[in-house]
Each structure stands twice: as C-alpha cells, then as structure tokens.
Amino acid sequence: MTTREQREAALKEAGYNTFLLRSRDVYIDLLTDSGTSAMSDRQWAGLMLGDEAYAGSENFYHLEEAVRRFYGYRHVIPTHQGRGAEHILSRILIRPGDVVPGNMYFTTTRLHQELAGATFTDVIIDEAHDPASEHPFKGDVDLEKLERVLKENPGRVPYVSVAATVNMAGGQPISLANLREVRALASRYGTRVILDATRVAENAWFIQQREPGQQGRPVADIVRELCSLTDGCTMSAKKDPLANIGGFLAVNDDEIAEQARNLVVVYEGLHTYGGMAGRDMEAVAIGIEESVQDDHIRARVGQVLYLGEKLRRWGIPIVVPVGGHGVFLDAKRFLPHVPQEHYPAQALAAALYLDSGVRAMERGIVSAGRDPQTGEERKPRLELVRLTIPRRVYTQAHMDVTAESVYCVFEEREKIRGLRMVFEPKFLRFFQARFEPIGGRLM
Ligand code: F0G
C-alpha cells in the first residue's frame, strides 16, 4: 500500500505512463496478463527438469510434442516471446509493397509487418469498433472487406492475419464459422491464414459458450479445430500458456519451417531453444496442457466477467460483452470532456493509479501510434483503458477493490484533465512515452 502523496510523486516520476512505474509502487497490477500469471506446482517442478544443453534439449522435444498435440502444427520454432515469432514470420512471408489484412491490428504484430514492408489493413466487422455493440463474436472478419482486399491486391497478400480473442477490440472472440469462411476465402485466392494463437484457449471458451452447436464440446477440441483452419501461428507463451516468458512460431509448410529455422539462429538462438532456457520450454510445454482444461478456463474468464459485470451494474462504461483477458473501460464515455488529442485513456489510467495504486494501461490513440506513411497520429474509434487480469494470481477481493476504485474515479471524473505528450519514442510509443497534465495537475 502507498499513500496518495507517494503515488502522486511516482506518477510524476513515471511521466504519467503506467509502464514507467516501479512495480513496488503498485498495489494491484492489472497492467497486462503477459508473463504475469502464476505458474502451477507442475510448471515449477518442470523448471527443475531443465535440460540446459545448447542443442537438442529434452525440453525442446517436450515443447514440440505439446504444440503438435494441442495445436496440431507440424513444425515448431521456439522464440523468446511472441514478437520474436512475428519478426521471423514477417521477414519470411512479406515482400515490400504487400498488404496484410487482419481482424484489427495488434501493436507488435503490425509493427513487424510494416517493418518488413507491408501495409496492414483492418478487415474486422464494424461492430468491433463499437464498445456498446453486444455482438457475441466481435473478433469476426468482415468477409466482404477481406474479399475486396484480396481482389484488389492479387499476388500481394502473403497471408491473412487472424487473431484469436482480439486484444485491441477488448478481448473479443472470432467464431469457428467465421474462421472457416476466412479459410475458404483465403484458399480461393491462393493465400495463407496465420493465427495469432496467443489467447486461443480463451477464444475457444467463448465458442463453447456462445456458438450454436458447440456447447459441451471440450475447449481442447475447439482449440485444435481453430488451429486446423490455419497454416501456422505465432504464439506468445506469456498469455494462455501460463509461462512467464517464451513463445514460438509453428507452421505446417516444410519450406517456411526451414527458412524460419535458419532465421531464428540469427535473431533468437539455436532452433532448439530460440532464446529460451531449457527450463522455460518445459514450463511452456506443461502450461499449454493446463491452459486448455475447461475448469481452468472457466475460472479464468469467469473472474474477468465478475469484475466486468460489477462495473456494468454500477453504470460504468465498459466494452461489452466483457472480454476474455480483461475489462476495458470506455474512456470516451468516461471522460467525454477530454478530446482524443489529449489522450483521455492515458489520463484515466493515471487517475486510477493515483486513486488506489491499481495499475491499468492505455489502449487508444497512444497505443495506435502514427501512420508510417503520413506521420499523422492514428485515431482509433476505441479509446480504452485495459484492466488486464493475470491468470491464477488475484482473488475476488482484489476484483472488488479494483471495482471500488474505478467507481471512485468515476464519481470524480469531471475533475480529470487531459495530457500532453512530452517524449515520444519512434516505435511502440505507448511503452515509453512521457506526458504532462494540461494545466499542471491531473485532477
Ligand atoms: N499478440 C497478441 C495478441 C498480444 O497480446 C501480444 C502481447 C503479442 C502478440 C506479442 O507477444 O509480448 O510475447 O512479444 N501482448 C502484451 C499485452 C504485451 O500486454 O497485451 P509478446
């Protein structure tokens, strides 16, 4: 616990960016669900089985076996985390001038696509950009938008980039029916589908709960089918797979796998460790199996829902339906008096920290960054604060404290002022940007 004075000083020191706070100054840490989950006793035991051979570690083969069994891809290339896999895949598949359509952007994914010379095009359904739309599968691809991109760019779409549980839309799932159509369309136009499998188990849970004909089907089964509709995946093992670090690229194509095995030694490490220690690979392998258990995923998503429902009952504007990995506050409705150029979601995340020491993060105009062609700020329709719930870490009481703090900030919302950006890094600016309150005080 800290005092308000301490938090005021910490916030100033951090340039009003929750990424720049020291964790010791944070009470409940809802910055991200990435690498912050609690490993199980089995995973911790797995660390002790680390085979730290440079090449051909036992743990690599265990990881490879887990990926083949639970996701079904033939080739597994380990990487230090998700963006390592994105980097390698983008370098292999993308040529300058290509176009990559996807169901809403993700920060690191899009950046690697752009650095490889592609332009990302959003083809998600319109409902995904509306925080109040109750559509059950806001992660769905708009098939007409996708077909237009494929038709207008013959030979220049290396793959369709599909995320399971779309992070930037508020943790919203894609339906099986929609992914089947995406697969068919991509095949018709002779291109591939690459899955961002980072939160695929959470997506499968929503399919089991919401999609006609899928009730009662094990999550593990649905995960396998989702993956089977795609040609490969990038994975951040720091989310669904319950590890503190790790990731991989998995593909079915022999030629792509060979190129990936070659590139991984340049940027990550040998193809049988890719930047992870043997013990990390063991923890990931065990975590993959745990992540697709129905009981686990019910409790995990259930906890997020508990927080979301509470806030909703109190009339606090959030993205609905409640997402898989977090509750997203709608900063545009929360702070209607702060224009988007004054970074309302960034200010709201700062105000929440000031109130209680709960750390959330911005998912709006700061995260969206600048258009690489024009240099202009991109202005997403969604201006959100993400309360991200780590897996197996917090209790219901922590959710209650968080909800009460959000409520207190909501009561005082009219006092909160916008921010001015005073330092802007070139890449992924949200991680390290610094701000100052307009008028000298945040509230
Ligand atoms: N894809 C998605 C959907 C993600 O959410 C992330 C990371 C990545 C890829 C990249 O993986 O971090 O292991 O390199 N998301 C974190 C977050 C950073 O807080 O949402 P990574």
Residues whose N, C-alpha, C, O or C-beta is under 5 A from the ligand:
A	BS01	F0G	L31 T32 S34 Q81 G82 R83 F106 T108 N167 D196 T198 S236 K238 G246
